[in-house]
Amino acid sequence: WSGQGDLQMILHSHQDDFPRIVLTPGDVKETFELTKKAFDLADKYQTTVVVLLDKNLCENDSTVLFPDVTNVKIDRGKFIKEKVEDFKRYEFSEDGISPRSIPGVGNFFIANSDEHNEYGYSSEEVGDRNMMMKKRMQKLITCAQNDMPNPFVFGLEDADITIISWGSNKGSILEALKSFSNVNYVHVTWMNPFPAEFLSNILSKAKHIVDIECNYSGQLADIVKEKTGIDIKDRYLRSDGRMIYPEEIVEKLNSVEGVKKI
């Protein structure tokens, strides 16, 4: 069966702090697009990128238009193909990204699992440690500024009732939305970095918010509270491995005060 119970684990399971980018597509088309994006982001930011998929997407049939790949460009980021004097593989930079070099051109460096200086030599100096941690974590800030789009809002932006969700719940929610005139849906496909400012603005406009997830605790709702301070108390959750069907979402929305049916 399927579920969405590992979101918080993907975001927070680690030894020490390090940047990771987490993408959560909601249908087959988004899966193709975000997987391609993940390869670009991994090259550009030189860090772990996770495409977190529901099993529902992996094991069900779906028909989509063949993607247009004629204009697809590969972004390798700061990728050096010639020899550089005094090459610093981990050079400190304001955007957090250091230059990479292709093997065989004479740019030698050391890679190990310990903290290091700009050349890669192990270092226990406080200055080196603080500089490298700042450099690595800056990647998420740069990524949020340059590459992270806003979540897509289906329906009126200023609707009275807002659904927030992620992953394969998308299809059922969009089907359910056809029955209501004052309900919109915020579909989150980036979990880290997280679009906190945008979500804060859109959710604060709603008179009522419903979180829909296939897990026991409402893990996205908890992230929203952590990042924006908005506590979504109305959570429609399922953790029995089954998908949430459109009819169930319609029934849930019918119980919300102020909902307007079409």
CYANA upper distance limits for C-alpha pairs under 8 A (distance plus 0.5 A):
  1 TRP  CA     55 LYS  CA      7.74
  1 TRP  CA     56 ASN  CA      8.43
  1 TRP  CA    241 GLY  CA      5.20
  1 TRP  CA    242 ARG  CA      7.07
  2 SER  CA     54 ASP  CA      6.90
  2 SER  CA     55 LYS  CA      5.52
  2 SER  CA     56 ASN  CA      6.43
  2 SER  CA    241 GLY  CA      5.18
  2 SER  CA    242 ARG  CA      6.95
  2 SER  CA    243 MET  CA      7.90
  3 GLY  CA     54 ASP  CA      7.01
  3 GLY  CA     55 LYS  CA      7.68
  3 GLY  CA    214 CYS  CA      5.81
  3 GLY  CA    215 ASN  CA      6.69
  3 GLY  CA    239 SER  CA      7.03
  3 GLY  CA    240 ASP  CA      8.35
  3 GLY  CA    241 GLY  CA      5.97
  3 GLY  CA    242 ARG  CA      8.16
  4 GLN  CA     54 ASP  CA      7.21
  4 GLN  CA    213 GLU  CA      7.53
  4 GLN  CA    214 CYS  CA      5.63
  4 GLN  CA    215 ASN  CA      5.73
  5 GLY  CA    214 CYS  CA      7.65
  5 GLY  CA    215 ASN  CA      5.39
  5 GLY  CA    216 TYR  CA      7.74
  5 GLY  CA    219 GLN  CA      8.06
  5 GLY  CA    239 SER  CA      8.42
  6 ASP  CA     10 ILE  CA      6.70
  7 LEU  CA     11 LEU  CA      6.90
  7 LEU  CA     52 LEU  CA      8.50
  7 LEU  CA    219 GLN  CA      7.28
  7 LEU  CA    220 LEU  CA      8.25
  8 GLN  CA     12 HIS  CA      6.50
  8 GLN  CA     13 SER  CA      8.47
  8 GLN  CA    219 GLN  CA      7.02
  9 MET  CA     13 SER  CA      5.76
 10 ILE  CA     22 VAL  CA      8.41
 11 LEU  CA     20 ARG  CA      8.27
 11 LEU  CA     22 VAL  CA      7.92
 11 LEU  CA    192 ASN  CA      7.92
 14 HIS  CA     18 PHE  CA      8.40
 18 PHE  CA    133 MET  CA      8.49
 18 PHE  CA    136 ARG  CA      7.33
 18 PHE  CA    137 MET  CA      7.02
 19 PRO  CA     47 THR  CA      7.09
 19 PRO  CA     48 THR  CA      7.72
 19 PRO  CA    136 ARG  CA      7.11
 19 PRO  CA    137 MET  CA      6.07
 19 PRO  CA    139 LYS  CA      7.51
 19 PRO  CA    140 LEU  CA      6.89
 20 ARG  CA     47 THR  CA      6.66
 20 ARG  CA     48 THR  CA      5.43
 20 ARG  CA     49 VAL  CA      6.23
 20 ARG  CA     50 VAL  CA      8.03
 20 ARG  CA    140 LEU  CA      8.19
 20 ARG  CA    192 ASN  CA      7.43
 21 ILE  CA     47 THR  CA      8.21
 21 ILE  CA     48 THR  CA      6.86
 21 ILE  CA     49 VAL  CA      5.12
 21 ILE  CA     50 VAL  CA      6.69
 21 ILE  CA    140 LEU  CA      8.07
 21 ILE  CA    191 MET  CA      8.07
 21 ILE  CA    192 ASN  CA      5.54
 21 ILE  CA    193 PRO  CA      6.82
 22 VAL  CA     49 VAL  CA      6.35
 22 VAL  CA     50 VAL  CA      5.28
 22 VAL  CA     51 VAL  CA      6.56
 22 VAL  CA     52 LEU  CA      7.46
 22 VAL  CA    190 TRP  CA      6.66
 22 VAL  CA    191 MET  CA      5.89
 22 VAL  CA    192 ASN  CA      5.50
 22 VAL  CA    193 PRO  CA      7.91
 23 LEU  CA     34 LEU  CA      7.47
 23 LEU  CA     38 ALA  CA      8.30
 23 LEU  CA     49 VAL  CA      8.19
 23 LEU  CA     50 VAL  CA      6.65
 23 LEU  CA     51 VAL  CA      5.37
 23 LEU  CA     52 LEU  CA      6.57
 23 LEU  CA    189 THR  CA      6.07
 23 LEU  CA    190 TRP  CA      5.27
 23 LEU  CA    191 MET  CA      6.58
 23 LEU  CA    192 ASN  CA      7.80
 24 THR  CA     51 VAL  CA      6.44
 24 THR  CA     52 LEU  CA      5.54
 24 THR  CA     53 LEU  CA      6.83
 24 THR  CA    166 TRP  CA      7.39
 24 THR  CA    167 GLY  CA      6.34
 24 THR  CA    188 VAL  CA      7.89
 24 THR  CA    189 THR  CA      5.06
 24 THR  CA    190 TRP  CA      6.63
 24 THR  CA    191 MET  CA      7.62
 25 PRO  CA     30 GLU  CA      5.63
 25 PRO  CA     31 THR  CA      5.66
 25 PRO  CA     34 LEU  CA      7.26
 25 PRO  CA     51 VAL  CA      8.04
 25 PRO  CA     52 LEU  CA      7.81
 25 PRO  CA     53 LEU  CA      7.19
 25 PRO  CA    166 TRP  CA      8.06
 25 PRO  CA    167 GLY  CA      6.00
 25 PRO  CA    168 SER  CA      8.07
 25 PRO  CA    189 THR  CA      6.03
 26 GLY  CA     30 GLU  CA      6.74
 26 GLY  CA     31 THR  CA      7.66
 26 GLY  CA     57 LEU  CA      8.38
 26 GLY  CA    166 TRP  CA      6.86
 26 GLY  CA    167 GLY  CA      4.45
 26 GLY  CA    168 SER  CA      5.03
 26 GLY  CA    169 ASN  CA      7.50
 26 GLY  CA    170 LYS  CA      6.17
 26 GLY  CA    171 GLY  CA      8.28
 26 GLY  CA    189 THR  CA      7.84
 27 ASP  CA     31 THR  CA      6.65
 27 ASP  CA     57 LEU  CA      7.02
 27 ASP  CA    167 GLY  CA      7.78
 27 ASP  CA    168 SER  CA      6.53
 27 ASP  CA    170 LYS  CA      7.83
 27 ASP  CA    171 GLY  CA      8.05
 28 VAL  CA     32 PHE  CA      6.92
 28 VAL  CA     57 LEU  CA      7.23
 28 VAL  CA     62 SER  CA      7.57
 28 VAL  CA     64 VAL  CA      8.00
 29 LYS  CA     33 GLU  CA      6.87
 29 LYS  CA     64 VAL  CA      7.30
 30 GLU  CA     34 LEU  CA      6.29
 31 THR  CA     35 THR  CA      6.40
 31 THR  CA     53 LEU  CA      8.49
 32 PHE  CA     36 LYS  CA      6.88
 33 GLU  CA     37 LYS  CA      6.74
 34 LEU  CA     38 ALA  CA      6.39
 34 LEU  CA     51 VAL  CA      7.88
 35 THR  CA     39 PHE  CA      7.11
 35 THR  CA     51 VAL  CA      7.15
 36 LYS  CA     40 ASP  CA      7.23
 37 LYS  CA     41 LEU  CA      6.64
 38 ALA  CA     42 ALA  CA      6.52
 38 ALA  CA     49 VAL  CA      6.51
 38 ALA  CA     50 VAL  CA      7.90
 38 ALA  CA     51 VAL  CA      7.66
 39 PHE  CA     43 ASP  CA      6.83
 39 PHE  CA     49 VAL  CA      8.38
 40 ASP  CA     44 LYS  CA      6.49
 40 ASP  CA     74 ILE  CA      6.93
 40 ASP  CA     75 ASP  CA      5.80
 40 ASP  CA     76 ARG  CA      6.93
 41 LEU  CA     45 TYR  CA      6.24
 41 LEU  CA     46 GLN  CA      8.08
 41 LEU  CA     47 THR  CA      8.49
 41 LEU  CA     49 VAL  CA      7.65
 41 LEU  CA     75 ASP  CA      8.47
 42 ALA  CA     46 GLN  CA      5.68
 42 ALA  CA     47 THR  CA      5.96
 42 ALA  CA     48 THR  CA      6.73
 42 ALA  CA     49 VAL  CA      6.33
 43 ASP  CA     47 THR  CA      8.15
 43 ASP  CA     75 ASP  CA      7.60
 43 ASP  CA     76 ARG  CA      5.48
 43 ASP  CA     77 GLY  CA      6.47
 44 LYS  CA     75 ASP  CA      7.13
 44 LYS  CA     76 ARG  CA      5.96
 44 LYS  CA     77 GLY  CA      4.46
 44 LYS  CA     78 LYS  CA      7.25
 44 LYS  CA     97 ILE  CA      8.43
 45 TYR  CA     77 GLY  CA      7.73
 45 TYR  CA     97 ILE  CA      6.66
 45 TYR  CA    139 LYS  CA      6.82
 45 TYR  CA    143 CYS  CA      8.27
 46 GLN  CA     97 ILE  CA      7.99
 53 LEU  CA     57 LEU  CA      7.33
 53 LEU  CA     58 CYS  CA      7.94
 53 LEU  CA    167 GLY  CA      7.54
 54 ASP  CA     58 CYS  CA      7.39
 54 ASP  CA    167 GLY  CA      6.90
 54 ASP  CA    168 SER  CA      6.82
 55 LYS  CA     59 GLU  CA      6.66
 56 ASN  CA     60 ASN  CA      6.56
 56 ASN  CA    168 SER  CA      7.19
 56 ASN  CA    243 MET  CA      8.20
 57 LEU  CA    168 SER  CA      7.00
 78 LYS  CA     97 ILE  CA      8.10
 78 LYS  CA     98 SER  CA      7.51
 78 LYS  CA     99 PRO  CA      5.35
 78 LYS  CA    100 ARG  CA      6.54
 79 PHE  CA     99 PRO  CA      6.48
 79 PHE  CA    100 ARG  CA      5.42
 79 PHE  CA    101 SER  CA      6.25
 79 PHE  CA    102 ILE  CA      7.80
 80 ILE  CA     99 PRO  CA      7.19
 80 ILE  CA    100 ARG  CA      6.38
 80 ILE  CA    101 SER  CA      5.12
 80 ILE  CA    102 ILE  CA      6.87
 81 LYS  CA    101 SER  CA      6.55
 81 LYS  CA    102 ILE  CA      6.05
 81 LYS  CA    105 VAL  CA      7.37
 82 GLU  CA    101 SER  CA      8.27
 82 GLU  CA    105 VAL  CA      6.29
 82 GLU  CA    106 GLY  CA      8.44
 83 LYS  CA    105 VAL  CA      5.93
 83 LYS  CA    106 GLY  CA      6.04
 83 LYS  CA    107 ASN  CA      6.19
 84 VAL  CA    106 GLY  CA      8.44
 84 VAL  CA    107 ASN  CA      6.93
 85 GLU  CA    107 ASN  CA      8.46
 87 PHE  CA    107 ASN  CA      6.50
 87 PHE  CA    108 PHE  CA      7.79
 87 PHE  CA    109 PHE  CA      8.22
 87 PHE  CA    119 TYR  CA      7.96
 88 LYS  CA     99 PRO  CA      8.28
 88 LYS  CA    109 PHE  CA      7.90
 88 LYS  CA    118 GLU  CA      5.92
 88 LYS  CA    119 TYR  CA      5.33
 88 LYS  CA    120 GLY  CA      8.35
 89 ARG  CA     98 SER  CA      6.83
 89 ARG  CA     99 PRO  CA      6.57
 89 ARG  CA    100 ARG  CA      6.82
 89 ARG  CA    101 SER  CA      8.33
 89 ARG  CA    109 PHE  CA      6.83
 89 ARG  CA    118 GLU  CA      6.81
 89 ARG  CA    119 TYR  CA      6.24
 89 ARG  CA    120 GLY  CA      7.38
 90 TYR  CA     98 SER  CA      5.84
 90 TYR  CA     99 PRO  CA      7.83
 90 TYR  CA    117 ASN  CA      7.66
 90 TYR  CA    118 GLU  CA      4.87
 90 TYR  CA    119 TYR  CA      6.59
 90 TYR  CA    120 GLY  CA      7.13
 91 GLU  CA     98 SER  CA      5.78
 91 GLU  CA     99 PRO  CA      7.83
 91 GLU  CA    118 GLU  CA      5.34
 91 GLU  CA    119 TYR  CA      7.90
 92 PHE  CA     96 GLY  CA      7.41
 92 PHE  CA     97 ILE  CA      8.21
 92 PHE  CA     98 SER  CA      7.18
 92 PHE  CA    118 GLU  CA      7.37
 92 PHE  CA    131 MET  CA      7.85
 92 PHE  CA    132 MET  CA      7.83
 92 PHE  CA    135 LYS  CA      6.85
 93 SER  CA     97 ILE  CA      6.68
 93 SER  CA     98 SER  CA      7.04
 93 SER  CA    135 LYS  CA      7.28
 94 GLU  CA    135 LYS  CA      7.90
 94 GLU  CA    138 GLN  CA      8.28
 95 ASP  CA    135 LYS  CA      8.00
 95 ASP  CA    138 GLN  CA      6.72
 95 ASP  CA    139 LYS  CA      6.85
 95 ASP  CA    142 THR  CA      6.33
 96 GLY  CA    134 LYS  CA      8.10
 96 GLY  CA    135 LYS  CA      4.80
 96 GLY  CA    136 ARG  CA      6.11
 96 GLY  CA    137 MET  CA      7.62
 96 GLY  CA    138 GLN  CA      5.39
 96 GLY  CA    139 LYS  CA      5.44
 96 GLY  CA    142 THR  CA      8.02
 97 ILE  CA    135 LYS  CA      7.74
 97 ILE  CA    136 ARG  CA      8.00
 97 ILE  CA    139 LYS  CA      7.07
101 SER  CA    105 VAL  CA      8.42
101 SER  CA    107 ASN  CA      7.17
103 PRO  CA    107 ASN  CA      8.07
109 PHE  CA    119 TYR  CA      6.57
109 PHE  CA    120 GLY  CA      6.66
110 ILE  CA    119 TYR  CA      7.36
110 ILE  CA    120 GLY  CA      5.25
110 ILE  CA    121 TYR  CA      6.84
111 ALA  CA    120 GLY  CA      6.29
111 ALA  CA    121 TYR  CA      8.45
112 ASN  CA    120 GLY  CA      7.89
112 ASN  CA    122 SER  CA      8.22
114 ASP  CA    122 SER  CA      6.40
114 ASP  CA    123 SER  CA      8.17
115 GLU  CA    122 SER  CA      6.11
115 GLU  CA    123 SER  CA      6.25
115 GLU  CA    124 GLU  CA      7.39
115 GLU  CA    128 ASP  CA      8.46
115 GLU  CA    129 ARG  CA      6.98
115 GLU  CA    132 MET  CA      8.40
116 HIS  CA    120 GLY  CA      5.62
116 HIS  CA    121 TYR  CA      5.56
116 HIS  CA    122 SER  CA      4.60
116 HIS  CA    123 SER  CA      5.13
116 HIS  CA    124 GLU  CA      8.04
116 HIS  CA    128 ASP  CA      7.35
116 HIS  CA    129 ARG  CA      7.82
116 HIS  CA    132 MET  CA      8.27
117 ASN  CA    121 TYR  CA      6.12
117 ASN  CA    122 SER  CA      7.07
117 ASN  CA    123 SER  CA      6.59
117 ASN  CA    128 ASP  CA      6.21
117 ASN  CA    129 ARG  CA      8.48
117 ASN  CA    132 MET  CA      8.10
123 SER  CA    128 ASP  CA      7.35
123 SER  CA    129 ARG  CA      8.09
124 GLU  CA    128 ASP  CA      7.86
124 GLU  CA    129 ARG  CA      7.42
125 GLU  CA    129 ARG  CA      6.76
126 VAL  CA    130 ASN  CA      6.60
127 GLY  CA    131 MET  CA      6.57
128 ASP  CA    132 MET  CA      6.56
129 ARG  CA    133 MET  CA      6.65
130 ASN  CA    134 LYS  CA      6.60
131 MET  CA    135 LYS  CA      6.61
132 MET  CA    136 ARG  CA      6.61
133 MET  CA    137 MET  CA      6.68
134 LYS  CA    138 GLN  CA      6.47
135 LYS  CA    139 LYS  CA      7.58
137 MET  CA    141 ILE  CA      7.93
138 GLN  CA    142 THR  CA      6.76
139 LYS  CA    143 CYS  CA      6.46
140 LEU  CA    144 ALA  CA      6.56
140 LEU  CA    192 ASN  CA      8.26
140 LEU  CA    193 PRO  CA      6.38
141 ILE  CA    145 GLN  CA      6.78
141 ILE  CA    193 PRO  CA      8.01
142 THR  CA    146 ASN  CA      6.54
143 CYS  CA    147 ASP  CA      5.72
143 CYS  CA    148 MET  CA      6.83
143 CYS  CA    193 PRO  CA      7.88
144 ALA  CA    148 MET  CA      5.34
144 ALA  CA    193 PRO  CA      6.41
144 ALA  CA    194 PHE  CA      8.22
144 ALA  CA    195 PRO  CA      8.31
148 MET  CA    190 TRP  CA      7.85
148 MET  CA    193 PRO  CA      8.10
148 MET  CA    195 PRO  CA      8.34
150 ASN  CA    195 PRO  CA      7.09
150 ASN  CA    198 PHE  CA      7.18
151 PRO  CA    186 VAL  CA      6.98
151 PRO  CA    187 HIS  CA      6.24
151 PRO  CA    188 VAL  CA      5.70
151 PRO  CA    189 THR  CA      7.15
151 PRO  CA    190 TRP  CA      8.16
151 PRO  CA    195 PRO  CA      7.91
151 PRO  CA    198 PHE  CA      8.32
151 PRO  CA    199 LEU  CA      8.44
152 PHE  CA    186 VAL  CA      6.46
152 PHE  CA    187 HIS  CA      6.01
152 PHE  CA    188 VAL  CA      7.72
153 VAL  CA    157 GLU  CA      7.22
153 VAL  CA    184 ASN  CA      7.37
153 VAL  CA    185 TYR  CA      6.09
153 VAL  CA    186 VAL  CA      5.12
153 VAL  CA    187 HIS  CA      6.90
154 PHE  CA    174 LEU  CA      8.30
154 PHE  CA    184 ASN  CA      6.05
154 PHE  CA    185 TYR  CA      5.52
154 PHE  CA    186 VAL  CA      6.99
154 PHE  CA    187 HIS  CA      8.27
155 GLY  CA    159 ALA  CA      8.05
155 GLY  CA    183 VAL  CA      7.42
155 GLY  CA    184 ASN  CA      5.05
155 GLY  CA    185 TYR  CA      7.11
156 LEU  CA    182 ASN  CA      7.89
156 LEU  CA    183 VAL  CA      7.99
156 LEU  CA    184 ASN  CA      6.43
157 GLU  CA    184 ASN  CA      7.51
157 GLU  CA    202 ILE  CA      7.76
158 ASP  CA    202 ILE  CA      8.27
158 ASP  CA    205 LYS  CA      6.82
158 ASP  CA    206 ALA  CA      7.44
159 ALA  CA    182 ASN  CA      5.47
159 ALA  CA    183 VAL  CA      5.97
159 ALA  CA    184 ASN  CA      6.40
159 ALA  CA    205 LYS  CA      8.38
159 ALA  CA    206 ALA  CA      6.93
160 ASP  CA    182 ASN  CA      6.09
160 ASP  CA    183 VAL  CA      6.79
160 ASP  CA    205 LYS  CA      8.23
160 ASP  CA    206 ALA  CA      5.57
160 ASP  CA    207 LYS  CA      5.66
160 ASP  CA    208 HIS  CA      7.13
160 ASP  CA    258 GLY  CA      8.33
160 ASP  CA    259 VAL  CA      8.33
161 ILE  CA    182 ASN  CA      6.82
161 ILE  CA    183 VAL  CA      5.23
161 ILE  CA    184 ASN  CA      6.99
161 ILE  CA    206 ALA  CA      6.04
161 ILE  CA    207 LYS  CA      6.42
161 ILE  CA    208 HIS  CA      5.39
161 ILE  CA    209 ILE  CA      6.34
161 ILE  CA    210 VAL  CA      8.16
161 ILE  CA    259 VAL  CA      7.72
162 THR  CA    183 VAL  CA      6.19
162 THR  CA    184 ASN  CA      5.50
162 THR  CA    185 TYR  CA      6.16
162 THR  CA    186 VAL  CA      7.64
162 THR  CA    203 LEU  CA      7.58
162 THR  CA    206 ALA  CA      6.48
162 THR  CA    208 HIS  CA      6.90
162 THR  CA    209 ILE  CA      5.36
162 THR  CA    210 VAL  CA      6.76
163 ILE  CA    183 VAL  CA      7.86
163 ILE  CA    184 ASN  CA      6.66
163 ILE  CA    185 TYR  CA      5.10
163 ILE  CA    186 VAL  CA      6.61
163 ILE  CA    209 ILE  CA      6.33
163 ILE  CA    210 VAL  CA      5.29
163 ILE  CA    211 ASP  CA      6.34
163 ILE  CA    212 ILE  CA      7.57
164 ILE  CA    185 TYR  CA      6.30
164 ILE  CA    186 VAL  CA      5.31
164 ILE  CA    187 HIS  CA      6.70
164 ILE  CA    188 VAL  CA      8.01
164 ILE  CA    209 ILE  CA      7.89
164 ILE  CA    210 VAL  CA      6.86
164 ILE  CA    211 ASP  CA      5.56
164 ILE  CA    212 ILE  CA      6.92
165 SER  CA    169 ASN  CA      7.42
165 SER  CA    170 LYS  CA      7.84
165 SER  CA    185 TYR  CA      8.22
165 SER  CA    186 VAL  CA      7.15
165 SER  CA    187 HIS  CA      6.14
165 SER  CA    188 VAL  CA      6.88
165 SER  CA    211 ASP  CA      6.52
165 SER  CA    212 ILE  CA      5.76
165 SER  CA    213 GLU  CA      6.68
165 SER  CA    220 LEU  CA      7.89
166 TRP  CA    170 LYS  CA      7.07
166 TRP  CA    187 HIS  CA      6.12
166 TRP  CA    188 VAL  CA      5.70
166 TRP  CA    189 THR  CA      7.04
166 TRP  CA    213 GLU  CA      7.75
167 GLY  CA    188 VAL  CA      8.43
167 GLY  CA    189 THR  CA      7.97
169 ASN  CA    173 ILE  CA      6.70
169 ASN  CA    212 ILE  CA      8.13
169 ASN  CA    213 GLU  CA      7.71
169 ASN  CA    214 CYS  CA      8.47
169 ASN  CA    243 MET  CA      7.92
169 ASN  CA    244 ILE  CA      7.28
170 LYS  CA    174 LEU  CA      6.65
170 LYS  CA    187 HIS  CA      7.64
171 GLY  CA    175 GLU  CA      6.80
172 SER  CA    176 ALA  CA      6.70
172 SER  CA    244 ILE  CA      7.42
172 SER  CA    245 TYR  CA      6.15
172 SER  CA    246 PRO  CA      5.03
172 SER  CA    249 ILE  CA      8.18
173 ILE  CA    177 LEU  CA      6.63
173 ILE  CA    185 TYR  CA      8.05
173 ILE  CA    246 PRO  CA      6.67
173 ILE  CA    249 ILE  CA      7.39
174 LEU  CA    178 LYS  CA      7.45
174 LEU  CA    185 TYR  CA      8.23
175 GLU  CA    246 PRO  CA      6.48
176 ALA  CA    180 PHE  CA      8.22
176 ALA  CA    246 PRO  CA      5.52
176 ALA  CA    247 GLU  CA      7.44
176 ALA  CA    249 ILE  CA      6.72
176 ALA  CA    250 VAL  CA      6.03
177 LEU  CA    181 SER  CA      8.35
177 LEU  CA    183 VAL  CA      7.19
177 LEU  CA    184 ASN  CA      7.68
177 LEU  CA    250 VAL  CA      8.40
178 LYS  CA    262 ILE  CA      8.19
179 SER  CA    250 VAL  CA      7.89
179 SER  CA    261 LYS  CA      6.20
179 SER  CA    262 ILE  CA      5.84
180 PHE  CA    259 VAL  CA      7.78
180 PHE  CA    260 LYS  CA      6.14
180 PHE  CA    261 LYS  CA      4.81
180 PHE  CA    262 ILE  CA      5.56
181 SER  CA    260 LYS  CA      6.21
181 SER  CA    261 LYS  CA      6.52
181 SER  CA    262 ILE  CA      6.27
182 ASN  CA    259 VAL  CA      7.08
182 ASN  CA    260 LYS  CA      6.44
183 VAL  CA    259 VAL  CA      7.90
190 TRP  CA    194 PHE  CA      6.56
190 TRP  CA    195 PRO  CA      7.77
191 MET  CA    195 PRO  CA      8.21
194 PHE  CA    227 LYS  CA      8.47
195 PRO  CA    199 LEU  CA      6.71
196 ALA  CA    200 SER  CA      6.43
196 ALA  CA    224 VAL  CA      7.83
196 ALA  CA    227 LYS  CA      6.34
196 ALA  CA    228 THR  CA      6.36
197 GLU  CA    201 ASN  CA      6.83
197 GLU  CA    228 THR  CA      7.88
198 PHE  CA    202 ILE  CA      6.78
199 LEU  CA    203 LEU  CA      6.25
199 LEU  CA    224 VAL  CA      8.45
199 LEU  CA    228 THR  CA      8.19
200 SER  CA    204 SER  CA      6.41
200 SER  CA    228 THR  CA      6.25
200 SER  CA    230 ILE  CA      7.87
201 ASN  CA    205 LYS  CA      7.32
202 ILE  CA    206 ALA  CA      7.76
203 LEU  CA    209 ILE  CA      7.72
204 SER  CA    230 ILE  CA      8.46
209 ILE  CA    232 ILE  CA      6.88
209 ILE  CA    234 ASP  CA      7.22
210 VAL  CA    232 ILE  CA      7.49
210 VAL  CA    233 LYS  CA      8.31
210 VAL  CA    234 ASP  CA      5.69
210 VAL  CA    235 ARG  CA      6.21
210 VAL  CA    236 TYR  CA      7.48
211 ASP  CA    218 GLY  CA      7.80
211 ASP  CA    220 LEU  CA      8.46
211 ASP  CA    221 ALA  CA      6.88
211 ASP  CA    232 ILE  CA      7.32
211 ASP  CA    234 ASP  CA      6.87
211 ASP  CA    235 ARG  CA      5.12
211 ASP  CA    236 TYR  CA      6.51
211 ASP  CA    237 LEU  CA      8.39
212 ILE  CA    218 GLY  CA      8.12
212 ILE  CA    235 ARG  CA      6.50
212 ILE  CA    236 TYR  CA      5.38
212 ILE  CA    237 LEU  CA      6.33
213 GLU  CA    218 GLY  CA      6.61
213 GLU  CA    219 GLN  CA      8.37
213 GLU  CA    220 LEU  CA      8.21
213 GLU  CA    235 ARG  CA      8.31
213 GLU  CA    236 TYR  CA      7.18
213 GLU  CA    237 LEU  CA      5.59
213 GLU  CA    238 ARG  CA      7.06
214 CYS  CA    218 GLY  CA      8.41
214 CYS  CA    237 LEU  CA      6.10
214 CYS  CA    238 ARG  CA      5.09
214 CYS  CA    239 SER  CA      5.90
214 CYS  CA    241 GLY  CA      8.13
214 CYS  CA    243 MET  CA      7.72
214 CYS  CA    244 ILE  CA      7.94
215 ASN  CA    219 GLN  CA      7.77
215 ASN  CA    237 LEU  CA      6.51
215 ASN  CA    238 ARG  CA      6.02
215 ASN  CA    239 SER  CA      5.11
216 TYR  CA    237 LEU  CA      6.68
216 TYR  CA    238 ARG  CA      6.81
216 TYR  CA    239 SER  CA      5.77
217 SER  CA    237 LEU  CA      7.95
218 GLY  CA    222 ASP  CA      6.90
218 GLY  CA    235 ARG  CA      7.14
218 GLY  CA    237 LEU  CA      7.15
219 GLN  CA    223 ILE  CA      6.90
220 LEU  CA    224 VAL  CA      6.72
221 ALA  CA    225 LYS  CA      6.77
221 ALA  CA    231 ASP  CA      7.88
221 ALA  CA    232 ILE  CA      6.57
221 ALA  CA    235 ARG  CA      8.43
222 ASP  CA    226 GLU  CA      6.67
222 ASP  CA    231 ASP  CA      8.20
223 ILE  CA    227 LYS  CA      6.52
224 VAL  CA    228 THR  CA      6.13
224 VAL  CA    229 GLY  CA      7.52
224 VAL  CA    230 ILE  CA      6.94
224 VAL  CA    231 ASP  CA      7.91
225 LYS  CA    229 GLY  CA      5.01
225 LYS  CA    230 ILE  CA      5.28
225 LYS  CA    231 ASP  CA      5.55
225 LYS  CA    232 ILE  CA      7.81
226 GLU  CA    230 ILE  CA      8.50
236 TYR  CA    252 LYS  CA      8.29
238 ARG  CA    242 ARG  CA      7.98
238 ARG  CA    243 MET  CA      8.27
238 ARG  CA    244 ILE  CA      7.59
244 ILE  CA    248 GLU  CA      7.21
244 ILE  CA    249 ILE  CA      7.87
245 TYR  CA    249 ILE  CA      7.14
246 PRO  CA    250 VAL  CA      6.70
247 GLU  CA    251 GLU  CA      6.70
248 GLU  CA    252 LYS  CA      6.66
249 ILE  CA    253 LEU  CA      6.63
250 VAL  CA    254 ASN  CA      6.62
251 GLU  CA    255 SER  CA      7.26
252 LYS  CA    256 VAL  CA      7.59
253 LEU  CA    259 VAL  CA      7.44
254 ASN  CA    259 VAL  CA      7.13
